[in-house]
Amino acid sequence: GSIDSGDPESETYRGNYEPVSFDGSSGDNVTIEMTSDDDTYLILLGPDGTIVAENDDYERLDSRIETELPSDGSYTIVATSYSSRATFDYELTLEQAE
């Protein structure tokens, strides 16, 4: 993916960000990784819009979230940067075990 000026923008998410949605079930274990040459930041929002988990520097500047989903519904991964208003290319992976 790529974060650029054409993406949604929010002060809450440090400038431009890309939302990625997926369906999950209560008790699912998920691993989300975001890698880039930039300083990545991941936020996982639950079906009600609250933050389930977030991570800045899991390994170097890359981000990783490993968590158990608390409820059934549509989750949103917010892919962004720790640096305010950064634009960059990234790779995002989601592994979901039931």
C-alpha positions as CSV (number, residue, x, y, z in Angstrom):
1,G,0.0,0.0,0.0
2,S,0.9,3.6,0.0
3,I,0.0,6.5,2.3
4,D,-0.3,9.8,0.5
5,S,-2.1,13.1,0.4
6,G,-5.1,11.4,-1.3
7,D,-5.8,9.2,1.8
8,P,-8.1,10.2,4.6
9,E,-6.6,12.6,7.2
10,S,-7.0,12.9,10.9
11,E,-5.1,14.5,13.8
12,T,-6.0,11.4,15.8
13,Y,-4.2,9.2,13.4
14,R,-1.1,11.5,12.9
15,G,-2.2,12.8,9.5
16,N,-2.9,10.7,6.5
17,Y,-3.9,7.1,7.0
18,E,-5.4,4.1,5.2
19,P,-8.3,2.2,6.8
20,V,-8.4,-1.6,6.1
21,S,-11.4,-3.5,7.3
22,F,-11.9,-7.2,8.0
23,D,-14.5,-9.4,9.7
24,G,-13.6,-11.2,12.9
25,S,-15.2,-13.3,15.6
26,S,-14.8,-13.2,19.3
27,G,-11.8,-15.2,20.4
28,D,-10.1,-15.1,17.0
29,N,-6.3,-14.5,17.3
30,V,-4.9,-12.0,14.8
31,T,-1.5,-10.9,13.9
32,I,-1.2,-7.7,11.9
33,E,2.2,-6.5,10.6
34,M,3.1,-3.3,8.8
35,T,6.6,-2.9,7.3
36,S,8.2,0.0,5.6
37,D,11.3,2.2,5.4
38,D,9.3,4.8,7.3
39,D,8.3,4.8,11.0
40,T,5.0,2.8,10.8
41,Y,2.2,2.9,13.3
42,L,-0.8,0.5,13.6
43,I,-4.1,0.9,15.3
44,L,-6.8,-1.7,15.5
45,L,-10.3,-0.5,16.0
46,G,-13.1,-2.7,17.2
47,P,-16.6,-2.9,15.7
48,D,-17.7,-0.1,18.0
49,G,-14.8,2.2,16.9
50,T,-12.8,1.9,20.1
51,I,-9.1,1.0,20.1
52,V,-8.5,-2.7,20.6
53,A,-4.7,-2.5,20.3
54,E,-1.9,-0.3,18.8
55,N,1.8,-0.5,18.2
56,D,4.6,1.7,17.1
57,D,8.0,0.0,17.0
58,Y,7.7,-3.8,17.2
59,E,11.0,-4.3,15.4
60,R,13.0,-1.3,14.3
61,L,10.5,1.0,12.7
62,D,8.0,-1.7,11.8
63,S,4.7,-2.3,13.7
64,R,3.0,-5.5,14.8
65,I,-0.2,-6.2,16.7
66,E,-1.0,-9.7,18.2
67,T,-4.3,-9.8,19.9
68,E,-7.4,-11.8,20.6
69,L,-10.6,-10.2,19.2
70,P,-13.1,-9.3,21.9
71,S,-16.3,-9.5,19.9
72,D,-17.8,-10.5,16.5
73,G,-18.0,-7.8,13.8
74,S,-16.1,-5.6,11.4
75,Y,-12.7,-4.4,12.6
76,T,-10.6,-1.6,11.1
77,I,-6.9,-1.5,10.8
78,V,-5.6,2.0,10.7
79,A,-2.3,2.0,8.8
80,T,-0.4,5.2,9.5
81,S,3.0,6.7,10.5
82,Y,4.4,7.6,13.8
83,S,5.8,10.7,12.1
84,S,3.1,13.4,11.6
85,R,1.9,13.8,8.0
86,A,4.4,11.3,6.5
87,T,3.8,9.7,3.1
88,F,5.4,6.4,2.2
89,D,5.0,2.9,0.7
90,Y,4.3,0.0,3.1
91,E,3.4,-3.7,3.2
92,L,0.5,-4.8,5.5
93,T,-0.2,-8.4,6.4
94,L,-3.1,-9.9,8.4
95,E,-3.1,-13.5,9.7
96,Q,-6.3,-14.6,11.4
97,A,-6.7,-17.9,13.3
98,E,-10.0,-19.0,14.6
